[in-house]
């Protein structure tokens, strides 16, 4: 059994919560679009865990601190900022007033370089009439928006007042608590009564409308997008109910979705009460809405039960991917769950090929001392973590044995944080009979947790939905393109969108298609006209691999008209590897990086060898 010990503390945070810890936050902020800053204050309730503690240590990055006071008396408190460190920012040491539980008020403003915020000009929005701002705080970007203990090990409740131009609507990752207009500005109030880590603070301000999706669910977006979004995500309430049957009661009150502008760098972000999603999910046929199942699942695994630091990120994402696919199985049948898992396995193989099988960041529990968590981000914690849970489920006797463990795991660790050692301890405690039988003695825990590369176990997947994809893939690979093409324009008619994605994904694992084959596929299947982003992404990658120069403009358009890293980074890498278009690719990035969120522009710059 696993006897590994993981280091204590958080290598990505300056905070020392064992001495003094933030337990509640009140934000009072004004959104200034002209200067691209937030200005106001953060009132922090701090509890002394060590009676001898004289200071609280907060994480900050590129914040302008103007005053620190005792919130109860208004008396000034002494404070100092430490030396900045790459990626981490700098610590803010604040003197604590006397008392076990005290309140400290930090007056500050963000800077225009704040890495947590994306400021959009009106022409970058769907309506093209009003500006827009939204945040992305995971993993360690909250410190550039709020002076706080920016570690998942610290959870706190929060309230907020957000003052914005009167024609705009503000949303946050909490329950809406009313608003009031004063002159040309409106102040919106929010509360989050469930303790959350800093990375789950989120804001969005723009011209926004909502549509109801059910008793607990609504979708928000710009007026020209919101009805399309409501149709796309109509099954959200059903997904939420299905997740409850696996994980237990939903504790957050409401579950809303916000469809953001295209520059959002992720498929979704599980901000409590208000999941952010990319508009690339709006396929028109609900085929990509399962991303919502993933974000819904985070309401339990991630938001309620949270990794203690980013080295144990798989406890957030591996569990969530595993349960997400169980939701798919319940809603669409077990073969759909298996097809999704098989696709994830292909993605894991590609990620490890790209990083290198010996890259320590492909360990399920990587060491992040001196590493920016953004640089460690990949599908490894998602898919390697999912594979471990799939393996353990088979090992203990199947879903009927393992699903009660999932529910008990959430019940035990809800509202808290944990690391991999805690997970193993509870696994062995719950399955004590299996421990006695020696079931877990066959698990190579070191290979799973601390060895780079692919997992030591490959799941066996049901292929009933992928067989037709495999057959068509094989026909294209085997076709001698000097002979007449044995294909018709109806070949894809019987396949779902997800099966077409699988067909293309299988082709990507084969040697590049010839130009003749690519042109015939476009002629018969009309791939360029398909609006599903997952299909378009894989099709363009096949075209780049086959060196179809006429498709380069379409690929460059895809990396500049949306910012989802799942699409942007592989396309940029593929284009960079093609020497004939490398300079054009770099020029495109340089012209468009100002419109990308920090995490996207930073990682793509690394992909293009522009920075170390």
C-alpha positions as CSV (number, residue, x, y, z in Angstrom):
1,X,0.0,0.0,0.0
2,X,1.0,3.6,-0.5
3,X,3.5,4.7,2.2
4,X,4.4,8.0,0.5
5,X,4.5,11.2,2.4
6,X,3.8,14.6,0.7
7,X,5.4,17.8,1.8
8,X,3.3,20.1,3.9
9,X,2.5,23.7,3.0
10,X,1.9,25.2,-0.5
11,X,5.0,25.9,-2.7
12,X,2.8,28.4,-4.6
13,X,1.9,30.6,-1.7
14,X,3.6,32.9,0.8
15,X,0.8,32.5,3.3
16,X,1.4,30.8,6.7
17,X,-2.1,29.7,7.7
18,X,-0.9,27.6,10.6
19,X,0.0,30.9,12.3
20,X,-2.9,33.1,11.2
21,X,-5.7,32.4,8.7
22,X,-8.3,34.3,6.8
23,X,-11.8,33.0,7.6
24,X,-14.0,35.7,5.9
25,X,-13.6,38.4,3.2
26,X,-15.7,41.5,2.4
27,X,-14.9,43.1,-0.9
28,X,-15.9,46.7,-1.8
29,X,-14.7,47.4,-5.3
30,X,-15.4,49.9,-8.1
31,X,-14.8,48.8,-11.7
32,X,-13.0,51.4,-13.8
33,X,-13.1,50.5,-17.4
34,X,-11.2,53.6,-18.5
35,X,-8.1,52.8,-16.4
36,X,-8.7,49.0,-16.5
37,X,-8.5,48.7,-12.7
38,X,-10.5,47.7,-9.7
39,X,-10.3,50.1,-6.8
40,X,-11.5,49.7,-3.2
41,X,-10.9,47.5,-0.2
42,X,-10.8,44.0,1.2
43,X,-11.9,43.5,4.8
44,X,-10.3,40.3,6.1
45,X,-11.4,38.4,9.2
46,X,-8.3,36.8,10.5
47,X,-8.1,34.1,13.2
48,X,-4.9,33.6,15.2
49,X,-4.1,29.9,15.1
50,X,-0.9,30.4,16.9
51,X,-1.4,32.7,20.0
52,X,2.1,34.1,19.4
53,X,1.4,35.2,15.8
54,X,1.9,38.9,15.3
55,X,1.2,39.2,11.6
56,X,-0.9,37.7,8.8
57,X,0.9,36.9,5.5
58,X,-1.1,37.6,2.3
59,X,-0.3,36.8,-1.3
60,X,-0.2,39.8,-3.7
61,X,1.0,40.4,-7.2
62,X,1.0,43.8,-8.9
63,X,-1.4,45.4,-6.4
64,X,-1.1,49.0,-5.3
65,X,-1.6,49.0,-1.5
66,X,-2.6,52.4,-0.2
67,X,-3.5,51.8,3.5
68,X,-4.0,49.0,6.0
69,X,-6.2,49.6,9.1
70,X,-7.9,47.8,12.0
71,X,-11.4,47.5,10.6
72,X,-13.0,47.7,14.0
73,X,-11.3,51.0,15.1
74,X,-9.9,52.5,11.9
75,X,-6.4,52.7,13.5
76,X,-3.6,52.3,11.0
77,X,-1.7,49.0,11.0
78,X,1.9,48.5,10.0
79,X,2.5,46.5,6.9
80,X,5.5,45.6,4.7
81,X,5.8,44.0,1.2
82,X,8.4,41.4,0.6
83,X,10.6,41.0,-2.4
84,X,8.8,39.8,-5.6
85,X,9.4,36.3,-6.9
86,X,8.7,35.1,-10.4
87,X,5.1,34.0,-10.9
88,X,4.3,34.1,-7.1
89,X,4.3,37.9,-6.7
90,X,5.2,39.2,-3.2
91,X,4.1,38.6,0.4
92,X,2.2,41.3,2.3
93,X,2.9,41.2,6.0
94,X,0.2,42.9,8.0
95,X,0.4,43.6,11.7
96,X,-2.5,42.0,13.6
97,X,-4.5,43.9,16.3
98,X,-4.9,42.2,19.6
99,X,-7.5,39.4,19.9
100,X,-8.2,35.9,18.7
101,X,-10.3,36.9,15.8
102,X,-9.7,40.3,14.2
103,X,-10.6,42.3,11.1
104,X,-8.0,43.9,8.9
105,X,-9.0,46.3,6.1
106,X,-6.6,46.6,3.1
107,X,-7.3,49.6,0.7
108,X,-5.8,48.9,-2.7
109,X,-6.2,48.9,-6.5
110,X,-5.3,46.4,-9.1
111,X,-3.0,47.4,-12.0
112,X,-3.8,47.2,-15.7
113,X,-1.4,44.3,-15.9
114,X,-3.5,42.2,-13.5
115,X,-3.3,38.6,-14.7
116,X,-6.7,37.6,-13.2
117,X,-8.7,40.1,-15.4
118,X,-9.5,40.2,-19.1
119,X,-10.7,43.7,-20.1
120,X,-12.5,43.8,-23.5
121,X,-13.3,46.7,-25.7
122,X,-16.9,46.9,-27.0
123,X,-15.8,45.6,-30.4
124,X,-14.5,42.4,-28.8
125,X,-17.9,41.6,-27.5
126,X,-20.9,40.0,-29.3
127,X,-23.0,43.2,-28.9
128,X,-20.1,45.6,-29.8
129,X,-21.7,48.4,-27.8
130,X,-20.3,48.0,-24.2
131,X,-17.0,47.0,-22.6
132,X,-16.7,43.8,-20.6
133,X,-14.4,42.4,-17.9
134,X,-14.2,38.9,-16.5
135,X,-11.8,37.1,-14.2
136,X,-9.9,33.8,-14.2
137,X,-8.2,33.3,-10.8
138,X,-7.2,29.6,-11.0
139,X,-4.5,28.7,-10.2
140,X,-2.7,31.6,-8.4
141,X,-4.1,34.7,-10.1
142,X,-6.5,35.8,-7.4
143,X,-3.5,37.5,-5.7
144,X,-3.4,40.0,-8.6
145,X,-7.0,40.9,-7.9
146,X,-7.4,40.6,-4.1
147,X,-4.8,40.7,-1.3
148,X,-5.6,37.3,0.3
149,X,-4.1,34.0,1.3
150,X,-4.1,32.6,-2.3
151,X,-3.8,28.9,-1.5
152,X,-6.5,26.2,-1.8
153,X,-5.6,25.2,1.7
154,X,-7.4,28.2,3.0
155,X,-11.2,28.5,2.7
156,X,-13.3,31.5,3.7
157,X,-16.8,32.8,3.2
158,X,-17.2,36.1,1.3
159,X,-19.5,39.0,0.7
160,X,-19.0,41.7,-1.9
161,X,-20.2,45.0,-3.3
162,X,-19.3,45.7,-6.9
163,X,-20.0,49.2,-8.3
164,X,-20.2,49.3,-12.1
165,X,-21.5,51.6,-14.9
166,X,-25.2,51.7,-14.7
167,X,-26.0,50.2,-18.1
168,X,-24.0,47.0,-17.2
169,X,-24.7,44.0,-15.0
170,X,-22.2,42.5,-12.5
171,X,-22.1,38.8,-11.5
172,X,-19.9,37.0,-9.0
173,X,-19.3,33.4,-7.8
174,X,-21.9,33.8,-5.1
175,X,-25.6,34.4,-4.5
176,X,-27.0,37.7,-5.8
177,X,-28.1,39.9,-3.0
178,X,-29.7,42.9,-4.6
179,X,-28.5,46.1,-6.2
180,X,-29.0,49.8,-6.0
181,X,-28.5,52.6,-8.5
182,X,-26.8,55.8,-7.7
183,X,-26.4,58.3,-10.5
184,X,-24.6,56.7,-13.4
185,X,-23.4,53.8,-11.4
186,X,-25.0,50.6,-9.9
187,X,-23.8,48.7,-6.9
188,X,-24.4,44.9,-6.9
189,X,-24.2,42.9,-3.7
190,X,-23.2,39.2,-3.4
191,X,-22.7,36.7,-0.7
192,X,-21.0,33.3,-0.7
193,X,-21.9,31.5,2.6
194,X,-20.1,28.3,1.8
195,X,-16.3,28.6,2.5
196,X,-14.3,28.7,-0.7
197,X,-10.6,29.0,-1.6
198,X,-9.4,32.3,-3.2
199,X,-9.2,30.8,-6.8
200,X,-13.0,30.5,-6.8
201,X,-13.6,34.2,-6.4
202,X,-14.9,35.4,-9.8
203,X,-16.4,38.5,-11.3
204,X,-17.9,39.4,-14.7
205,X,-19.3,42.7,-15.8
206,X,-21.0,43.4,-19.1
207,X,-24.3,43.8,-20.9
208,X,-25.8,40.6,-19.7
209,X,-29.2,38.9,-19.7
210,X,-30.4,35.6,-18.3
211,X,-32.8,32.8,-19.2
212,X,-34.2,30.2,-16.8
213,X,-33.1,26.6,-17.3
214,X,-35.0,25.1,-14.4
215,X,-35.8,25.6,-10.7
216,X,-32.1,26.1,-9.7
217,X,-30.4,26.9,-13.0
218,X,-30.2,29.9,-15.3
219,X,-27.8,30.9,-18.2
220,X,-26.4,34.3,-18.6
221,X,-24.8,35.9,-21.7
222,X,-24.9,38.9,-23.9
223,X,-28.4,39.5,-25.4
224,X,-27.4,38.3,-28.9
225,X,-26.1,35.0,-27.5
226,X,-28.4,34.1,-24.5
227,X,-31.2,32.4,-26.4
228,X,-28.8,30.1,-28.3
229,X,-27.1,29.3,-25.0
230,X,-30.4,28.5,-23.3
231,X,-31.2,26.0,-26.0
232,X,-27.7,24.5,-25.9
233,X,-27.7,24.0,-22.1
234,X,-31.3,23.0,-21.7
235,X,-30.4,19.7,-19.9
236,X,-28.4,21.5,-17.1
237,X,-31.0,20.8,-14.4
238,X,-31.1,17.1,-15.3
239,X,-27.3,17.0,-15.2
240,X,-27.4,18.6,-11.7
241,X,-29.9,16.0,-10.5
242,X,-27.8,13.2,-11.9
243,X,-24.7,14.5,-10.1
244,X,-26.7,14.6,-6.8
245,X,-27.5,11.0,-7.2
246,X,-23.8,10.2,-7.3
247,X,-22.3,12.7,-5.0
248,X,-25.0,13.8,-2.5
249,X,-27.0,17.0,-2.0
250,X,-26.1,20.2,-3.9
251,X,-25.3,22.8,-1.2
252,X,-24.7,26.0,-3.3
253,X,-28.3,27.1,-3.7
254,X,-28.2,28.1,-7.4
255,X,-26.3,26.8,-10.4
256,X,-26.0,29.4,-13.1
257,X,-23.9,29.4,-16.3
258,X,-22.3,32.4,-17.9
259,X,-21.3,32.1,-21.5
260,X,-18.3,34.4,-21.8
261,X,-16.7,36.1,-24.9
262,X,-14.4,34.0,-27.0
263,X,-11.1,35.0,-25.3
264,X,-11.9,32.9,-22.2
265,X,-9.0,30.4,-22.1
266,X,-10.8,27.3,-20.8
267,X,-13.8,25.1,-21.7
268,X,-15.3,26.0,-18.4
269,X,-14.4,27.3,-14.9
270,X,-16.3,25.9,-11.9
271,X,-16.9,29.2,-10.1
272,X,-19.5,28.4,-7.4
273,X,-23.1,29.4,-8.3
274,X,-21.8,30.8,-11.6
275,X,-19.9,28.4,-13.9
276,X,-18.0,30.3,-16.7
277,X,-18.1,28.5,-20.1
278,X,-16.6,29.1,-23.5
279,X,-18.8,30.0,-26.4
280,X,-17.0,27.3,-28.4
281,X,-19.5,24.9,-26.7
282,X,-22.4,26.5,-28.7
283,X,-22.5,23.8,-31.4
284,X,-26.2,24.0,-32.0
285,X,-26.9,20.3,-31.3
286,X,-26.0,20.1,-27.6
287,X,-23.1,17.8,-28.5
288,X,-20.6,19.7,-26.5
289,X,-22.7,20.4,-23.5
290,X,-21.1,17.6,-21.5
291,X,-18.5,20.2,-20.5
292,X,-21.2,21.5,-18.2
293,X,-21.4,18.0,-16.6
294,X,-17.8,18.4,-15.7
295,X,-18.2,21.9,-14.2
296,X,-21.4,20.7,-12.3
297,X,-19.4,17.9,-10.8
298,X,-16.8,20.4,-9.4
299,X,-19.6,21.5,-7.1
300,X,-18.6,18.5,-5.1
301,X,-15.1,17.5,-6.2
302,X,-13.0,20.6,-6.2
303,X,-15.3,23.3,-4.7
304,X,-16.6,21.3,-1.7
305,X,-13.7,18.9,-1.4
306,X,-10.6,20.7,-2.5
307,X,-6.9,19.8,-3.2
308,X,-4.8,21.2,-0.4
309,X,-2.2,22.6,-2.9
310,X,-1.7,22.4,-6.7
311,X,0.6,19.4,-6.5
312,X,-2.5,17.4,-5.7
313,X,-4.6,18.9,-8.5
314,X,-5.7,15.4,-9.6
315,X,-8.0,15.3,-6.5
316,X,-9.9,18.1,-8.1
317,X,-9.8,17.1,-11.8
318,X,-9.4,13.3,-11.8
319,X,-12.4,12.9,-9.5
320,X,-14.4,15.4,-11.5
321,X,-13.6,13.8,-14.9
322,X,-14.5,10.4,-13.4
323,X,-17.9,11.5,-12.1
324,X,-18.6,13.6,-15.2
325,X,-18.3,10.5,-17.3
326,X,-20.6,8.6,-14.9
327,X,-23.2,11.4,-15.5
328,X,-22.7,10.8,-19.3
329,X,-23.3,7.1,-18.8
330,X,-26.5,7.7,-16.9
331,X,-27.9,10.2,-19.3
332,X,-26.6,8.8,-22.7
333,X,-25.7,5.2,-21.9
334,X,-22.6,3.3,-20.8
335,X,-21.1,3.2,-24.4
336,X,-21.1,7.0,-24.4
337,X,-19.2,7.1,-21.2
338,X,-16.6,4.6,-22.6
339,X,-16.2,6.6,-25.8
340,X,-15.6,9.7,-23.8
341,X,-13.0,7.9,-21.7
342,X,-11.3,6.4,-24.7
343,X,-11.0,9.9,-26.2
344,X,-9.5,11.1,-22.9
345,X,-7.0,8.3,-23.1
346,X,-5.9,9.4,-26.6
347,X,-5.6,13.0,-25.2
348,X,-3.4,11.7,-22.4
349,X,-1.1,9.9,-24.8
350,X,-0.7,13.0,-26.9
351,X,-0.1,15.2,-23.9
352,X,2.7,12.9,-22.6
353,X,4.2,12.7,-26.1
354,X,4.2,16.5,-26.3
355,X,5.8,17.0,-22.9
356,X,8.1,14.0,-23.0
357,X,7.5,10.7,-21.2
358,X,10.2,11.6,-18.6
359,X,8.9,15.1,-17.9
360,X,8.4,15.2,-14.1
361,X,5.3,17.4,-14.6
362,X,3.6,14.3,-16.1
363,X,3.6,12.7,-12.6
364,X,0.1,12.5,-11.2
365,X,1.5,14.3,-8.1
366,X,4.3,16.6,-9.5
367,X,6.6,18.7,-7.4
368,X,5.9,22.4,-7.9
369,X,8.6,24.0,-5.9
370,X,9.8,26.9,-8.1
371,X,7.3,26.0,-10.8
372,X,4.4,28.3,-12.0
373,X,1.3,26.1,-11.8
374,X,0.2,27.5,-15.2
375,X,3.3,25.8,-16.7
376,X,2.3,22.5,-15.1
377,X,-1.3,22.6,-16.5
378,X,-2.2,19.8,-18.9
379,X,-4.7,17.0,-19.2
380,X,-2.5,14.7,-17.0
381,X,-4.3,15.3,-13.7
382,X,-7.6,14.9,-15.5
383,X,-7.0,11.8,-17.4
384,X,-4.3,10.0,-15.4
385,X,-6.4,10.7,-12.3
386,X,-9.5,9.4,-14.1
387,X,-7.6,6.2,-15.1
388,X,-6.5,5.6,-11.5
389,X,-10.1,5.9,-10.2
390,X,-11.4,3.7,-13.1
391,X,-8.7,1.1,-12.2
392,X,-9.6,1.2,-8.5
393,X,-13.3,0.8,-9.2
394,X,-12.6,-2.3,-11.2
395,X,-10.3,-3.6,-8.5
396,X,-12.8,-3.3,-5.6
397,X,-15.6,-4.9,-7.6
398,X,-17.2,-2.4,-9.9
399,X,-19.5,0.7,-9.6
400,X,-21.9,-0.9,-7.0
401,X,-18.9,-1.1,-4.6
402,X,-17.1,2.1,-5.6
403,X,-19.9,4.6,-5.9
404,X,-20.8,4.4,-2.2
405,X,-17.1,5.3,-1.5
406,X,-17.5,8.4,-3.7
407,X,-20.5,9.6,-1.8
408,X,-18.8,8.8,1.6
409,X,-15.6,10.6,0.4
410,X,-17.5,13.8,-0.3
411,X,-19.4,13.6,3.0
412,X,-16.2,13.1,4.9
413,X,-14.1,15.9,3.3
414,X,-16.8,18.5,2.4
415,X,-15.9,22.1,3.3
416,X,-12.2,21.0,3.8
417,X,-9.0,20.3,1.9
418,X,-7.0,17.2,1.5
419,X,-3.9,15.7,-0.2
420,X,-3.2,12.4,-1.8
421,X,-2.1,10.8,1.5
422,X,-5.6,11.7,3.0
423,X,-7.2,10.1,-0.1
424,X,-5.3,6.9,0.3
425,X,-6.0,6.7,4.1
426,X,-9.7,7.1,3.5
427,X,-9.7,4.6,0.6
428,X,-8.1,2.0,2.9
429,X,-10.4,2.8,5.8
430,X,-13.5,2.5,3.6
431,X,-12.4,-0.7,2.0
432,X,-10.8,-2.2,5.1
433,X,-12.0,-5.7,4.1
434,X,-10.3,-5.3,0.7
435,X,-7.1,-4.3,2.5
436,X,-7.2,-7.5,4.6
437,X,-7.8,-9.5,1.4
438,X,-4.6,-7.9,-0.1
439,X,-6.6,-6.3,-3.0
440,X,-4.5,-3.1,-2.9
441,X,-1.2,-4.8,-2.5
442,X,-1.1,-5.2,-6.3
443,X,-1.4,-1.5,-6.9
444,X,2.0,0.2,-7.8
445,X,1.3,3.4,-6.0
446,X,4.7,4.9,-6.8
447,X,4.1,4.3,-10.5
448,X,0.7,6.0,-10.3
449,X,1.7,9.0,-8.2
450,X,5.4,9.7,-8.7
451,X,6.5,8.2,-12.0
452,X,6.3,10.3,-15.1
453,X,4.7,9.1,-18.4
454,X,1.7,6.9,-19.0
455,X,-0.1,5.1,-16.2
456,X,0.9,1.5,-15.3
457,X,-2.6,0.3,-16.3
458,X,-4.6,0.8,-19.5
459,X,-8.4,0.6,-19.2
460,X,-10.4,-1.6,-21.5
461,X,-13.2,0.4,-23.2
462,X,-16.5,-0.7,-24.7
463,X,-16.1,0.0,-28.5
464,X,-19.8,-0.3,-29.6
465,X,-19.9,3.4,-30.5
466,X,-16.3,3.7,-31.8
467,X,-16.3,0.6,-34.1
468,X,-17.9,2.5,-37.0
469,X,-15.4,5.4,-36.5
470,X,-12.5,2.9,-36.5
471,X,-13.8,1.2,-39.7
472,X,-14.1,4.5,-41.5
473,X,-10.7,5.6,-40.3
474,X,-9.1,2.4,-41.5
475,X,-10.8,2.8,-45.0
476,X,-9.3,6.3,-45.4
477,X,-5.8,5.2,-44.2
478,X,-5.8,2.1,-46.5
479,X,-7.2,3.8,-49.6
480,X,-4.7,4.0,-52.5
481,X,-5.4,7.5,-53.6
482,X,-4.2,6.8,-57.1
483,X,-7.5,4.8,-57.4
484,X,-11.1,6.0,-57.4
485,X,-12.2,7.0,-53.9
486,X,-14.5,4.4,-52.3
487,X,-16.4,7.0,-50.2
488,X,-19.6,8.9,-50.5
489,X,-21.0,12.2,-49.0
490,X,-23.3,10.2,-46.8
491,X,-20.5,8.4,-44.9
492,X,-20.9,10.6,-41.8
493,X,-24.7,10.8,-41.8
494,X,-25.2,7.9,-39.4
495,X,-22.5,9.2,-37.0
496,X,-23.1,11.6,-34.1
497,X,-21.0,14.7,-33.7
498,X,-19.0,13.0,-31.0
499,X,-18.4,10.0,-33.2
500,X,-17.1,12.3,-36.0
501,X,-14.8,13.7,-33.4
502,X,-13.6,10.2,-32.5
503,X,-13.2,9.4,-36.3
504,X,-10.9,12.4,-36.7
505,X,-9.1,11.7,-33.4
506,X,-8.2,8.2,-34.7
507,X,-7.0,9.6,-38.0
508,X,-4.7,11.9,-36.0
509,X,-3.0,8.9,-34.5
510,X,-2.1,7.6,-38.0
511,X,0.6,8.9,-40.4
512,X,-0.5,12.2,-42.0
513,X,-3.1,12.0,-44.8
514,X,-2.0,12.9,-48.2
515,X,-3.1,16.1,-49.8
516,X,-5.3,14.1,-52.2
517,X,-7.1,12.4,-49.3
518,X,-7.6,15.6,-47.4
519,X,-9.0,17.4,-50.4
520,X,-11.4,14.5,-51.2
521,X,-12.5,14.4,-47.5
522,X,-13.3,18.1,-47.8
523,X,-15.1,17.6,-51.1
524,X,-17.3,14.8,-49.7
525,X,-17.8,15.8,-46.1
526,X,-17.7,19.6,-46.2
527,X,-15.4,19.7,-43.1
528,X,-14.6,23.4,-43.5
529,X,-18.2,24.3,-43.1
530,X,-18.8,22.4,-39.9
531,X,-19.5,24.7,-36.9
532,X,-18.7,22.2,-34.1
533,X,-15.4,23.5,-32.6
534,X,-14.1,20.0,-31.6
535,X,-14.6,18.8,-35.2
536,X,-13.1,21.9,-36.7
537,X,-10.1,21.7,-34.4
538,X,-9.2,18.1,-35.3
539,X,-9.8,18.7,-39.0
540,X,-7.5,21.6,-39.1
541,X,-4.8,19.7,-37.2
542,X,-5.1,16.9,-39.9
543,X,-4.7,19.5,-42.6
544,X,-1.6,21.0,-41.0
545,X,-0.1,17.5,-40.6
546,X,-0.8,16.9,-44.3
547,X,0.8,20.3,-45.2
548,X,-2.3,21.7,-46.9
549,X,-1.1,25.3,-47.2
550,X,-4.6,26.5,-48.2
551,X,-5.9,25.6,-44.8
552,X,-3.3,27.7,-42.9
553,X,-5.5,30.8,-42.9
554,X,-8.4,28.8,-41.3
555,X,-6.1,27.5,-38.7
556,X,-4.7,31.0,-37.9
557,X,-8.3,32.3,-37.8
558,X,-9.2,29.7,-35.2
559,X,-6.3,30.6,-32.9
560,X,-7.2,34.3,-33.1
561,X,-11.0,34.3,-32.9
562,X,-11.2,32.3,-29.7
563,X,-8.8,31.8,-26.8
564,X,-9.6,28.3,-25.5
565,X,-6.2,26.8,-24.7
566,X,-7.3,23.3,-25.6
567,X,-7.5,24.5,-29.2
568,X,-5.1,27.3,-29.4
569,X,-2.0,25.7,-28.0
570,X,-1.9,22.5,-30.2
571,X,-2.7,24.5,-33.3
572,X,0.1,27.0,-32.6
573,X,2.5,24.1,-31.8
574,X,1.5,22.3,-35.1
575,X,2.0,25.5,-37.1
576,X,5.3,26.3,-35.5
577,X,6.6,22.8,-36.3
578,X,5.9,23.5,-40.0
579,X,8.9,25.6,-40.9
580,X,7.3,27.2,-44.0
581,X,4.7,28.9,-42.0
582,X,6.6,29.4,-38.7
583,X,7.3,33.1,-39.2
584,X,3.7,33.8,-40.2
585,X,2.5,31.9,-37.1
586,X,4.8,33.9,-34.8
587,X,3.7,37.2,-36.5
588,X,0.0,36.2,-35.9
589,X,0.7,35.6,-32.2
590,X,2.6,38.8,-31.7
591,X,-0.3,40.8,-33.3
592,X,-3.0,39.1,-31.2
593,X,-1.4,38.4,-27.8
594,X,-2.8,41.7,-26.4
595,X,-6.3,40.2,-26.8
596,X,-5.4,36.9,-25.0
597,X,-5.7,36.3,-21.2
598,X,-2.3,36.1,-19.5
599,X,-2.4,32.3,-19.0
600,X,-3.0,31.8,-22.8
601,X,-0.4,34.3,-24.0
602,X,2.2,33.1,-21.5
603,X,1.9,29.4,-22.4
604,X,1.7,30.0,-26.1
605,X,4.8,32.1,-26.0
606,X,6.5,29.1,-24.5
607,X,5.1,26.8,-27.2
608,X,6.5,29.2,-29.8
609,X,9.9,29.2,-28.1
610,X,9.6,33.0,-27.5
611,X,10.3,32.6,-23.8
612,X,11.9,30.0,-21.6
